[in-house]
Amino acid sequence: MRRIRDFMPATLSVGVRPMPAIVAATSKDVAWLLPRDPRDATPALLPRSAQISFTHQGHLVVLHGHAERTAQGTVAFHANREGRVDNLRASPRLDVQLPVQVNGAGAGLATTTVNLSAGGALLAGTGFGAADSTVEVEIALPQDTVVKARGKIVRVHEEATGIRFSDLAPADQEHIDSMVLSVRAQLARRFAELADREDAARSGKSRRA
C-alpha cells in the first residue's frame, strides 16, 4: 500500500527540529520533500538521521530513516527497511508530453510521451511493435537535450504503449531524473503556497471568531 502520496503535506524531523514540507516525488523507499518555507535551515543540517510523519486515512504515520540534501531545493528521505514509502517505481515519474522518435519493427514513427521516468515511458499511440519486442527511442527533453534509450514494450493499451528502458546511459538517466524532479519541485512549491494561504485563511477566521 502506497501511503505517501505525491504533493501531500509531511513533516521531516531532524532531532527535535521539524521541517514542514510537501512531497514532491517518491520512488521505492525514497521521498523527495520540498520545505514549505524556502528559508528553512533544516537542509543545512543534512545528511543526518531523520524521521518523516504524515497522516494516512486519519492516522499519524511515522517512518524512520535518514535524509540528505538533493537538487532543486529538495530533501531526499530514505526510509529504513522497517518503514516503507511503498512506491514500487524505481524512479519518479512525470506526466508530460515530449516529442519521441521510435525506431522498431523496421520503421521509424513519431509520437509523444504520456509520462516519463528514468525507468521507462508511456507513449501515445500504438503500432510500435508487439509486447516483448525491442525498440529504440529518442526523446526530446527541454533545453535542447535529446536522450536515447533502448527498451522493451511491456504493455500495449488501446491508445498507448508502455516501454521499460533496458539500455539508458547514466548521463541520460541523470538528465531525465533532473527534469522530472525540477518540474515536480515547481509543482510542490505551488502546493506549499496554496497550503500556506489556506492556513492563513483558517488563522484569520479563528481570530475573528
PyMOL CGO cylinders between C-alpha atoms (Angstrom):
from pymol import cmd
from pymol.cgo import CYLINDER

trace = [
    CYLINDER, 0.00, 0.00, 0.00, 1.43, 3.31, -1.04, 0.3, 1, 1, 1, 1, 1, 1,
    CYLINDER, 1.43, 3.31, -1.04, 0.93, 5.54, 1.96, 0.3, 1, 1, 1, 1, 1, 1,
    CYLINDER, 0.93, 5.54, 1.96, 2.91, 8.59, 0.90, 0.3, 1, 1, 1, 1, 1, 1,
    CYLINDER, 2.91, 8.59, 0.90, 1.24, 10.39, -1.99, 0.3, 1, 1, 1, 1, 1, 1,
    CYLINDER, 1.24, 10.39, -1.99, 2.78, 12.97, -4.28, 0.3, 1, 1, 1, 1, 1, 1,
    CYLINDER, 2.78, 12.97, -4.28, 2.15, 16.57, -3.19, 0.3, 1, 1, 1, 1, 1, 1,
    CYLINDER, 2.15, 16.57, -3.19, 0.76, 15.62, 0.22, 0.3, 1, 1, 1, 1, 1, 1,
    CYLINDER, 0.76, 15.62, 0.22, 1.95, 17.52, 3.33, 0.3, 1, 1, 1, 1, 1, 1,
    CYLINDER, 1.95, 17.52, 3.33, 4.51, 15.83, 5.54, 0.3, 1, 1, 1, 1, 1, 1,
    CYLINDER, 4.51, 15.83, 5.54, 6.91, 16.82, 8.30, 0.3, 1, 1, 1, 1, 1, 1,
    CYLINDER, 6.91, 16.82, 8.30, 10.61, 15.91, 8.33, 0.3, 1, 1, 1, 1, 1, 1,
    CYLINDER, 10.61, 15.91, 8.33, 12.16, 15.89, 11.79, 0.3, 1, 1, 1, 1, 1, 1,
    CYLINDER, 12.16, 15.89, 11.79, 15.91, 16.06, 12.40, 0.3, 1, 1, 1, 1, 1, 1,
    CYLINDER, 15.91, 16.06, 12.40, 16.35, 15.64, 16.13, 0.3, 1, 1, 1, 1, 1, 1,
    CYLINDER, 16.35, 15.64, 16.13, 13.74, 17.94, 17.67, 0.3, 1, 1, 1, 1, 1, 1,
    CYLINDER, 13.74, 17.94, 17.67, 13.69, 20.28, 14.66, 0.3, 1, 1, 1, 1, 1, 1,
    CYLINDER, 13.69, 20.28, 14.66, 10.55, 19.88, 12.47, 0.3, 1, 1, 1, 1, 1, 1,
    CYLINDER, 10.55, 19.88, 12.47, 10.51, 20.90, 8.82, 0.3, 1, 1, 1, 1, 1, 1,
    CYLINDER, 10.51, 20.90, 8.82, 7.00, 21.20, 7.32, 0.3, 1, 1, 1, 1, 1, 1,
    CYLINDER, 7.00, 21.20, 7.32, 7.20, 20.03, 3.72, 0.3, 1, 1, 1, 1, 1, 1,
    CYLINDER, 7.20, 20.03, 3.72, 5.34, 18.94, 0.60, 0.3, 1, 1, 1, 1, 1, 1,
    CYLINDER, 5.34, 18.94, 0.60, 6.11, 15.58, -1.04, 0.3, 1, 1, 1, 1, 1, 1,
    CYLINDER, 6.11, 15.58, -1.04, 7.49, 16.37, -4.50, 0.3, 1, 1, 1, 1, 1, 1,
    CYLINDER, 7.49, 16.37, -4.50, 8.13, 12.79, -5.66, 0.3, 1, 1, 1, 1, 1, 1,
    CYLINDER, 8.13, 12.79, -5.66, 8.53, 9.20, -4.46, 0.3, 1, 1, 1, 1, 1, 1,
    CYLINDER, 8.53, 9.20, -4.46, 10.24, 6.04, -5.67, 0.3, 1, 1, 1, 1, 1, 1,
    CYLINDER, 10.24, 6.04, -5.67, 10.73, 2.77, -3.84, 0.3, 1, 1, 1, 1, 1, 1,
    CYLINDER, 10.73, 2.77, -3.84, 11.80, 3.78, -0.30, 0.3, 1, 1, 1, 1, 1, 1,
    CYLINDER, 11.80, 3.78, -0.30, 12.70, 7.40, -1.10, 0.3, 1, 1, 1, 1, 1, 1,
    CYLINDER, 12.70, 7.40, -1.10, 10.54, 10.50, -0.75, 0.3, 1, 1, 1, 1, 1, 1,
    CYLINDER, 10.54, 10.50, -0.75, 11.72, 13.86, -2.07, 0.3, 1, 1, 1, 1, 1, 1,
    CYLINDER, 11.72, 13.86, -2.07, 10.43, 16.70, 0.09, 0.3, 1, 1, 1, 1, 1, 1,
    CYLINDER, 10.43, 16.70, 0.09, 10.27, 20.41, -0.62, 0.3, 1, 1, 1, 1, 1, 1,
    CYLINDER, 10.27, 20.41, -0.62, 10.38, 22.64, 2.51, 0.3, 1, 1, 1, 1, 1, 1,
    CYLINDER, 10.38, 22.64, 2.51, 7.22, 24.73, 2.77, 0.3, 1, 1, 1, 1, 1, 1,
    CYLINDER, 7.22, 24.73, 2.77, 9.40, 27.62, 3.86, 0.3, 1, 1, 1, 1, 1, 1,
    CYLINDER, 9.40, 27.62, 3.86, 12.28, 28.21, 1.41, 0.3, 1, 1, 1, 1, 1, 1,
    CYLINDER, 12.28, 28.21, 1.41, 14.20, 29.84, 4.28, 0.3, 1, 1, 1, 1, 1, 1,
    CYLINDER, 14.20, 29.84, 4.28, 14.01, 26.72, 6.47, 0.3, 1, 1, 1, 1, 1, 1,
    CYLINDER, 14.01, 26.72, 6.47, 17.50, 25.98, 7.78, 0.3, 1, 1, 1, 1, 1, 1,
    CYLINDER, 17.50, 25.98, 7.78, 16.92, 22.25, 8.28, 0.3, 1, 1, 1, 1, 1, 1,
    CYLINDER, 16.92, 22.25, 8.28, 18.51, 21.17, 4.95, 0.3, 1, 1, 1, 1, 1, 1,
    CYLINDER, 18.51, 21.17, 4.95, 21.78, 22.75, 6.11, 0.3, 1, 1, 1, 1, 1, 1,
    CYLINDER, 21.78, 22.75, 6.11, 21.93, 20.15, 8.92, 0.3, 1, 1, 1, 1, 1, 1,
    CYLINDER, 21.93, 20.15, 8.92, 21.92, 17.22, 6.49, 0.3, 1, 1, 1, 1, 1, 1,
    CYLINDER, 21.92, 17.22, 6.49, 22.88, 14.46, 5.92, 0.3, 1, 1, 1, 1, 1, 1,
    CYLINDER, 22.88, 14.46, 5.92, 21.60, 13.06, 9.22, 0.3, 1, 1, 1, 1, 1, 1,
    CYLINDER, 21.60, 13.06, 9.22, 19.25, 10.51, 10.69, 0.3, 1, 1, 1, 1, 1, 1,
    CYLINDER, 19.25, 10.51, 10.69, 15.68, 11.75, 10.43, 0.3, 1, 1, 1, 1, 1, 1,
    CYLINDER, 15.68, 11.75, 10.43, 12.05, 10.76, 10.55, 0.3, 1, 1, 1, 1, 1, 1,
    CYLINDER, 12.05, 10.76, 10.55, 9.05, 11.70, 8.47, 0.3, 1, 1, 1, 1, 1, 1,
    CYLINDER, 9.05, 11.70, 8.47, 5.48, 11.97, 9.73, 0.3, 1, 1, 1, 1, 1, 1,
    CYLINDER, 5.48, 11.97, 9.73, 2.23, 12.32, 7.78, 0.3, 1, 1, 1, 1, 1, 1,
    CYLINDER, 2.23, 12.32, 7.78, -1.43, 11.46, 8.05, 0.3, 1, 1, 1, 1, 1, 1,
    CYLINDER, -1.43, 11.46, 8.05, -2.82, 8.40, 6.26, 0.3, 1, 1, 1, 1, 1, 1,
    CYLINDER, -2.82, 8.40, 6.26, -6.55, 7.63, 6.46, 0.3, 1, 1, 1, 1, 1, 1,
    CYLINDER, -6.55, 7.63, 6.46, -6.85, 9.76, 9.57, 0.3, 1, 1, 1, 1, 1, 1,
    CYLINDER, -6.85, 9.76, 9.57, -3.93, 8.10, 11.37, 0.3, 1, 1, 1, 1, 1, 1,
    CYLINDER, -3.93, 8.10, 11.37, -0.49, 9.53, 12.08, 0.3, 1, 1, 1, 1, 1, 1,
    CYLINDER, -0.49, 9.53, 12.08, 2.29, 7.54, 10.39, 0.3, 1, 1, 1, 1, 1, 1,
    CYLINDER, 2.29, 7.54, 10.39, 5.95, 7.95, 11.36, 0.3, 1, 1, 1, 1, 1, 1,
    CYLINDER, 5.95, 7.95, 11.36, 8.81, 6.47, 9.32, 0.3, 1, 1, 1, 1, 1, 1,
    CYLINDER, 8.81, 6.47, 9.32, 12.44, 6.46, 10.42, 0.3, 1, 1, 1, 1, 1, 1,
    CYLINDER, 12.44, 6.46, 10.42, 15.45, 6.74, 8.15, 0.3, 1, 1, 1, 1, 1, 1,
    CYLINDER, 15.45, 6.74, 8.15, 17.97, 9.33, 7.02, 0.3, 1, 1, 1, 1, 1, 1,
    CYLINDER, 17.97, 9.33, 7.02, 17.80, 12.49, 4.93, 0.3, 1, 1, 1, 1, 1, 1,
    CYLINDER, 17.80, 12.49, 4.93, 20.13, 14.33, 2.60, 0.3, 1, 1, 1, 1, 1, 1,
    CYLINDER, 20.13, 14.33, 2.60, 20.06, 17.49, 0.53, 0.3, 1, 1, 1, 1, 1, 1,
    CYLINDER, 20.06, 17.49, 0.53, 19.28, 16.98, -3.15, 0.3, 1, 1, 1, 1, 1, 1,
    CYLINDER, 19.28, 16.98, -3.15, 18.73, 19.03, -6.29, 0.3, 1, 1, 1, 1, 1, 1,
    CYLINDER, 18.73, 19.03, -6.29, 16.07, 21.67, -6.90, 0.3, 1, 1, 1, 1, 1, 1,
    CYLINDER, 16.07, 21.67, -6.90, 15.99, 22.68, -3.22, 0.3, 1, 1, 1, 1, 1, 1,
    CYLINDER, 15.99, 22.68, -3.22, 14.59, 19.31, -2.17, 0.3, 1, 1, 1, 1, 1, 1,
    CYLINDER, 14.59, 19.31, -2.17, 15.50, 16.87, 0.59, 0.3, 1, 1, 1, 1, 1, 1,
    CYLINDER, 15.50, 16.87, 0.59, 15.58, 13.12, -0.06, 0.3, 1, 1, 1, 1, 1, 1,
    CYLINDER, 15.58, 13.12, -0.06, 14.29, 10.98, 2.81, 0.3, 1, 1, 1, 1, 1, 1,
    CYLINDER, 14.29, 10.98, 2.81, 15.40, 7.33, 2.69, 0.3, 1, 1, 1, 1, 1, 1,
    CYLINDER, 15.40, 7.33, 2.69, 13.18, 5.09, 4.83, 0.3, 1, 1, 1, 1, 1, 1,
    CYLINDER, 13.18, 5.09, 4.83, 14.68, 2.29, 6.89, 0.3, 1, 1, 1, 1, 1, 1,
    CYLINDER, 14.68, 2.29, 6.89, 13.68, -1.26, 5.99, 0.3, 1, 1, 1, 1, 1, 1,
    CYLINDER, 13.68, -1.26, 5.99, 11.11, -1.42, 8.79, 0.3, 1, 1, 1, 1, 1, 1,
    CYLINDER, 11.11, -1.42, 8.79, 9.33, 1.67, 7.44, 0.3, 1, 1, 1, 1, 1, 1,
    CYLINDER, 9.33, 1.67, 7.44, 8.49, 1.79, 3.76, 0.3, 1, 1, 1, 1, 1, 1,
    CYLINDER, 8.49, 1.79, 3.76, 7.49, 4.57, 1.40, 0.3, 1, 1, 1, 1, 1, 1,
    CYLINDER, 7.49, 4.57, 1.40, 5.91, 1.80, -0.70, 0.3, 1, 1, 1, 1, 1, 1,
    CYLINDER, 5.91, 1.80, -0.70, 6.22, 3.12, -4.22, 0.3, 1, 1, 1, 1, 1, 1,
    CYLINDER, 6.22, 3.12, -4.22, 7.36, 0.25, -6.42, 0.3, 1, 1, 1, 1, 1, 1,
    CYLINDER, 7.36, 0.25, -6.42, 8.70, 2.55, -9.14, 0.3, 1, 1, 1, 1, 1, 1,
    CYLINDER, 8.70, 2.55, -9.14, 12.47, 2.74, -9.23, 0.3, 1, 1, 1, 1, 1, 1,
    CYLINDER, 12.47, 2.74, -9.23, 12.42, 6.38, -10.45, 0.3, 1, 1, 1, 1, 1, 1,
    CYLINDER, 12.42, 6.38, -10.45, 9.98, 9.26, -10.00, 0.3, 1, 1, 1, 1, 1, 1,
    CYLINDER, 9.98, 9.26, -10.00, 7.56, 9.67, -12.91, 0.3, 1, 1, 1, 1, 1, 1,
    CYLINDER, 7.56, 9.67, -12.91, 6.14, 12.78, -14.55, 0.3, 1, 1, 1, 1, 1, 1,
    CYLINDER, 6.14, 12.78, -14.55, 3.05, 13.17, -16.72, 0.3, 1, 1, 1, 1, 1, 1,
    CYLINDER, 3.05, 13.17, -16.72, 4.47, 15.17, -19.61, 0.3, 1, 1, 1, 1, 1, 1,
    CYLINDER, 4.47, 15.17, -19.61, 4.16, 15.36, -23.39, 0.3, 1, 1, 1, 1, 1, 1,
    CYLINDER, 4.16, 15.36, -23.39, 7.55, 15.34, -25.11, 0.3, 1, 1, 1, 1, 1, 1,
    CYLINDER, 7.55, 15.34, -25.11, 8.40, 14.56, -28.74, 0.3, 1, 1, 1, 1, 1, 1,
    CYLINDER, 8.40, 14.56, -28.74, 9.64, 11.00, -29.32, 0.3, 1, 1, 1, 1, 1, 1,
    CYLINDER, 9.64, 11.00, -29.32, 11.07, 9.20, -32.33, 0.3, 1, 1, 1, 1, 1, 1,
    CYLINDER, 11.07, 9.20, -32.33, 10.50, 5.44, -32.07, 0.3, 1, 1, 1, 1, 1, 1,
    CYLINDER, 10.50, 5.44, -32.07, 12.57, 3.04, -34.14, 0.3, 1, 1, 1, 1, 1, 1,
    CYLINDER, 12.57, 3.04, -34.14, 11.43, -0.55, -34.22, 0.3, 1, 1, 1, 1, 1, 1,
    CYLINDER, 11.43, -0.55, -34.22, 9.86, -3.22, -36.37, 0.3, 1, 1, 1, 1, 1, 1,
    CYLINDER, 9.86, -3.22, -36.37, 11.82, -1.86, -39.33, 0.3, 1, 1, 1, 1, 1, 1,
    CYLINDER, 11.82, -1.86, -39.33, 10.22, 1.59, -39.25, 0.3, 1, 1, 1, 1, 1, 1,
    CYLINDER, 10.22, 1.59, -39.25, 10.54, 4.96, -37.54, 0.3, 1, 1, 1, 1, 1, 1,
    CYLINDER, 10.54, 4.96, -37.54, 7.47, 6.59, -36.03, 0.3, 1, 1, 1, 1, 1, 1,
    CYLINDER, 7.47, 6.59, -36.03, 6.97, 9.94, -34.32, 0.3, 1, 1, 1, 1, 1, 1,
    CYLINDER, 6.97, 9.94, -34.32, 4.82, 10.32, -31.21, 0.3, 1, 1, 1, 1, 1, 1,
    CYLINDER, 4.82, 10.32, -31.21, 4.85, 11.93, -27.75, 0.3, 1, 1, 1, 1, 1, 1,
    CYLINDER, 4.85, 11.93, -27.75, 5.26, 10.69, -24.22, 0.3, 1, 1, 1, 1, 1, 1,
    CYLINDER, 5.26, 10.69, -24.22, 2.25, 10.40, -21.92, 0.3, 1, 1, 1, 1, 1, 1,
    CYLINDER, 2.25, 10.40, -21.92, 4.51, 10.06, -18.91, 0.3, 1, 1, 1, 1, 1, 1,
    CYLINDER, 4.51, 10.06, -18.91, 8.23, 9.57, -18.39, 0.3, 1, 1, 1, 1, 1, 1,
    CYLINDER, 8.23, 9.57, -18.39, 10.72, 8.36, -15.82, 0.3, 1, 1, 1, 1, 1, 1,
    CYLINDER, 10.72, 8.36, -15.82, 14.30, 7.15, -15.95, 0.3, 1, 1, 1, 1, 1, 1,
    CYLINDER, 14.30, 7.15, -15.95, 12.88, 3.63, -15.89, 0.3, 1, 1, 1, 1, 1, 1,
    CYLINDER, 12.88, 3.63, -15.89, 10.61, 3.89, -18.90, 0.3, 1, 1, 1, 1, 1, 1,
    CYLINDER, 10.61, 3.89, -18.90, 7.90, 5.79, -20.72, 0.3, 1, 1, 1, 1, 1, 1,
    CYLINDER, 7.90, 5.79, -20.72, 4.28, 5.54, -21.72, 0.3, 1, 1, 1, 1, 1, 1,
    CYLINDER, 4.28, 5.54, -21.72, 3.97, 6.59, -25.36, 0.3, 1, 1, 1, 1, 1, 1,
    CYLINDER, 3.97, 6.59, -25.36, 0.87, 7.93, -27.06, 0.3, 1, 1, 1, 1, 1, 1,
    CYLINDER, 0.87, 7.93, -27.06, -0.46, 5.58, -29.72, 0.3, 1, 1, 1, 1, 1, 1,
    CYLINDER, -0.46, 5.58, -29.72, 0.25, 2.03, -30.82, 0.3, 1, 1, 1, 1, 1, 1,
    CYLINDER, 0.25, 2.03, -30.82, 1.87, 0.31, -33.78, 0.3, 1, 1, 1, 1, 1, 1,
    CYLINDER, 1.87, 0.31, -33.78, 5.41, 0.42, -32.40, 0.3, 1, 1, 1, 1, 1, 1,
    CYLINDER, 5.41, 0.42, -32.40, 5.63, -3.35, -32.07, 0.3, 1, 1, 1, 1, 1, 1,
    CYLINDER, 5.63, -3.35, -32.07, 4.20, -6.27, -30.16, 0.3, 1, 1, 1, 1, 1, 1,
    CYLINDER, 4.20, -6.27, -30.16, 4.61, -6.89, -26.47, 0.3, 1, 1, 1, 1, 1, 1,
    CYLINDER, 4.61, -6.89, -26.47, 8.16, -8.01, -25.53, 0.3, 1, 1, 1, 1, 1, 1,
    CYLINDER, 8.16, -8.01, -25.53, 9.64, -6.57, -28.72, 0.3, 1, 1, 1, 1, 1, 1,
    CYLINDER, 9.64, -6.57, -28.72, 12.62, -4.21, -28.53, 0.3, 1, 1, 1, 1, 1, 1,
    CYLINDER, 12.62, -4.21, -28.53, 12.52, -0.61, -29.70, 0.3, 1, 1, 1, 1, 1, 1,
    CYLINDER, 12.52, -0.61, -29.70, 14.86, 2.36, -29.64, 0.3, 1, 1, 1, 1, 1, 1,
    CYLINDER, 14.86, 2.36, -29.64, 13.60, 5.81, -28.71, 0.3, 1, 1, 1, 1, 1, 1,
    CYLINDER, 13.60, 5.81, -28.71, 14.91, 9.35, -28.94, 0.3, 1, 1, 1, 1, 1, 1,
    CYLINDER, 14.91, 9.35, -28.94, 13.16, 11.70, -26.51, 0.3, 1, 1, 1, 1, 1, 1,
    CYLINDER, 13.16, 11.70, -26.51, 13.49, 15.47, -26.83, 0.3, 1, 1, 1, 1, 1, 1,
    CYLINDER, 13.49, 15.47, -26.83, 13.79, 16.98, -23.35, 0.3, 1, 1, 1, 1, 1, 1,
    CYLINDER, 13.79, 16.98, -23.35, 13.57, 20.72, -22.64, 0.3, 1, 1, 1, 1, 1, 1,
    CYLINDER, 13.57, 20.72, -22.64, 16.62, 22.91, -23.26, 0.3, 1, 1, 1, 1, 1, 1,
    CYLINDER, 16.62, 22.91, -23.26, 17.52, 21.09, -26.49, 0.3, 1, 1, 1, 1, 1, 1,
    CYLINDER, 17.52, 21.09, -26.49, 18.53, 17.87, -24.75, 0.3, 1, 1, 1, 1, 1, 1,
    CYLINDER, 18.53, 17.87, -24.75, 17.87, 14.59, -26.55, 0.3, 1, 1, 1, 1, 1, 1,
    CYLINDER, 17.87, 14.59, -26.55, 18.18, 11.26, -24.73, 0.3, 1, 1, 1, 1, 1, 1,
    CYLINDER, 18.18, 11.26, -24.73, 18.41, 7.91, -26.47, 0.3, 1, 1, 1, 1, 1, 1,
    CYLINDER, 18.41, 7.91, -26.47, 17.37, 4.60, -24.97, 0.3, 1, 1, 1, 1, 1, 1,
    CYLINDER, 17.37, 4.60, -24.97, 16.66, 1.03, -25.91, 0.3, 1, 1, 1, 1, 1, 1,
    CYLINDER, 16.66, 1.03, -25.91, 13.73, -0.66, -24.25, 0.3, 1, 1, 1, 1, 1, 1,
    CYLINDER, 13.73, -0.66, -24.25, 11.17, -3.43, -24.32, 0.3, 1, 1, 1, 1, 1, 1,
    CYLINDER, 11.17, -3.43, -24.32, 7.48, -2.98, -24.93, 0.3, 1, 1, 1, 1, 1, 1,
    CYLINDER, 7.48, -2.98, -24.93, 5.84, -4.21, -21.73, 0.3, 1, 1, 1, 1, 1, 1,
    CYLINDER, 5.84, -4.21, -21.73, 2.21, -3.39, -22.46, 0.3, 1, 1, 1, 1, 1, 1,
    CYLINDER, 2.21, -3.39, -22.46, 0.02, -2.14, -25.29, 0.3, 1, 1, 1, 1, 1, 1,
    CYLINDER, 0.02, -2.14, -25.29, -3.24, -0.34, -24.49, 0.3, 1, 1, 1, 1, 1, 1,
    CYLINDER, -3.24, -0.34, -24.49, -5.86, 0.88, -26.93, 0.3, 1, 1, 1, 1, 1, 1,
    CYLINDER, -5.86, 0.88, -26.93, -4.28, 4.33, -27.12, 0.3, 1, 1, 1, 1, 1, 1,
    CYLINDER, -4.28, 4.33, -27.12, -0.83, 4.00, -25.52, 0.3, 1, 1, 1, 1, 1, 1,
    CYLINDER, -0.83, 4.00, -25.52, 2.26, 1.78, -25.37, 0.3, 1, 1, 1, 1, 1, 1,
    CYLINDER, 2.26, 1.78, -25.37, 4.38, 1.18, -22.27, 0.3, 1, 1, 1, 1, 1, 1,
    CYLINDER, 4.38, 1.18, -22.27, 8.15, 0.80, -22.64, 0.3, 1, 1, 1, 1, 1, 1,
    CYLINDER, 8.15, 0.80, -22.64, 10.64, -0.26, -19.97, 0.3, 1, 1, 1, 1, 1, 1,
    CYLINDER, 10.64, -0.26, -19.97, 14.16, 1.02, -20.65, 0.3, 1, 1, 1, 1, 1, 1,
    CYLINDER, 14.16, 1.02, -20.65, 16.81, -1.68, -20.75, 0.3, 1, 1, 1, 1, 1, 1,
    CYLINDER, 16.81, -1.68, -20.75, 19.73, 0.37, -22.02, 0.3, 1, 1, 1, 1, 1, 1,
    CYLINDER, 19.73, 0.37, -22.02, 19.99, 4.02, -20.91, 0.3, 1, 1, 1, 1, 1, 1,
    CYLINDER, 19.99, 4.02, -20.91, 23.29, 5.84, -20.47, 0.3, 1, 1, 1, 1, 1, 1,
    CYLINDER, 23.29, 5.84, -20.47, 23.94, 7.16, -16.93, 0.3, 1, 1, 1, 1, 1, 1,
    CYLINDER, 23.94, 7.16, -16.93, 24.16, 10.72, -18.26, 0.3, 1, 1, 1, 1, 1, 1,
    CYLINDER, 24.16, 10.72, -18.26, 20.77, 10.38, -19.98, 0.3, 1, 1, 1, 1, 1, 1,
    CYLINDER, 20.77, 10.38, -19.98, 19.27, 8.86, -16.83, 0.3, 1, 1, 1, 1, 1, 1,
    CYLINDER, 19.27, 8.86, -16.83, 20.55, 11.86, -14.90, 0.3, 1, 1, 1, 1, 1, 1,
    CYLINDER, 20.55, 11.86, -14.90, 19.00, 14.23, -17.47, 0.3, 1, 1, 1, 1, 1, 1,
    CYLINDER, 19.00, 14.23, -17.47, 15.59, 12.58, -17.10, 0.3, 1, 1, 1, 1, 1, 1,
    CYLINDER, 15.59, 12.58, -17.10, 15.74, 12.42, -13.29, 0.3, 1, 1, 1, 1, 1, 1,
    CYLINDER, 15.74, 12.42, -13.29, 16.80, 16.07, -13.13, 0.3, 1, 1, 1, 1, 1, 1,
    CYLINDER, 16.80, 16.07, -13.13, 13.97, 17.22, -15.40, 0.3, 1, 1, 1, 1, 1, 1,
    CYLINDER, 13.97, 17.22, -15.40, 11.35, 15.18, -13.53, 0.3, 1, 1, 1, 1, 1, 1,
    CYLINDER, 11.35, 15.18, -13.53, 12.49, 16.42, -10.12, 0.3, 1, 1, 1, 1, 1, 1,
    CYLINDER, 12.49, 16.42, -10.12, 12.72, 20.02, -11.36, 0.3, 1, 1, 1, 1, 1, 1,
    CYLINDER, 12.72, 20.02, -11.36, 9.11, 20.06, -12.58, 0.3, 1, 1, 1, 1, 1, 1,
    CYLINDER, 9.11, 20.06, -12.58, 7.85, 18.19, -9.53, 0.3, 1, 1, 1, 1, 1, 1,
    CYLINDER, 7.85, 18.19, -9.53, 9.62, 20.65, -7.23, 0.3, 1, 1, 1, 1, 1, 1,
    CYLINDER, 9.62, 20.65, -7.23, 7.88, 23.53, -9.03, 0.3, 1, 1, 1, 1, 1, 1,
    CYLINDER, 7.88, 23.53, -9.03, 4.52, 21.81, -8.60, 0.3, 1, 1, 1, 1, 1, 1,
    CYLINDER, 4.52, 21.81, -8.60, 5.27, 21.10, -4.95, 0.3, 1, 1, 1, 1, 1, 1,
    CYLINDER, 5.27, 21.10, -4.95, 6.08, 24.79, -4.43, 0.3, 1, 1, 1, 1, 1, 1,
    CYLINDER, 6.08, 24.79, -4.43, 2.60, 25.67, -5.75, 0.3, 1, 1, 1, 1, 1, 1,
    CYLINDER, 2.60, 25.67, -5.75, 1.03, 23.19, -3.34, 0.3, 1, 1, 1, 1, 1, 1,
    CYLINDER, 1.03, 23.19, -3.34, 3.08, 24.67, -0.49, 0.3, 1, 1, 1, 1, 1, 1,
    CYLINDER, 3.08, 24.67, -0.49, 1.95, 28.18, -1.36, 0.3, 1, 1, 1, 1, 1, 1,
    CYLINDER, 1.95, 28.18, -1.36, -1.67, 27.00, -1.52, 0.3, 1, 1, 1, 1, 1, 1,
    CYLINDER, -1.67, 27.00, -1.52, -1.32, 25.30, 1.87, 0.3, 1, 1, 1, 1, 1, 1,
    CYLINDER, -1.32, 25.30, 1.87, 0.14, 28.49, 3.35, 0.3, 1, 1, 1, 1, 1, 1,
    CYLINDER, 0.14, 28.49, 3.35, -2.79, 30.54, 2.04, 0.3, 1, 1, 1, 1, 1, 1,
    CYLINDER, -2.79, 30.54, 2.04, -5.28, 28.04, 3.46, 0.3, 1, 1, 1, 1, 1, 1,
    CYLINDER, -5.28, 28.04, 3.46, -3.51, 28.11, 6.84, 0.3, 1, 1, 1, 1, 1, 1,
    CYLINDER, -3.51, 28.11, 6.84, -3.58, 31.92, 6.83, 0.3, 1, 1, 1, 1, 1, 1,
    CYLINDER, -3.58, 31.92, 6.83, -7.29, 31.92, 5.98, 0.3, 1, 1, 1, 1, 1, 1,
    CYLINDER, -7.29, 31.92, 5.98, -8.08, 29.49, 8.81, 0.3, 1, 1, 1, 1, 1, 1,
    CYLINDER, -8.08, 29.49, 8.81, -5.97, 31.55, 11.21, 0.3, 1, 1, 1, 1, 1, 1,
    CYLINDER, -5.97, 31.55, 11.21, -7.86, 34.70, 10.19, 0.3, 1, 1, 1, 1, 1, 1,
    CYLINDER, -7.86, 34.70, 10.19, -11.22, 33.03, 10.81, 0.3, 1, 1, 1, 1, 1, 1,
    CYLINDER, -11.22, 33.03, 10.81, -10.06, 31.82, 14.23, 0.3, 1, 1, 1, 1, 1, 1,
    CYLINDER, -10.06, 31.82, 14.23, -9.06, 35.34, 15.27, 0.3, 1, 1, 1, 1, 1, 1,
    CYLINDER, -9.06, 35.34, 15.27, -12.42, 36.74, 14.15, 0.3, 1, 1, 1, 1, 1, 1,
    CYLINDER, -12.42, 36.74, 14.15, -14.39, 34.05, 15.96, 0.3, 1, 1, 1, 1, 1, 1,
]
cmd.load_cgo(trace, "trace")
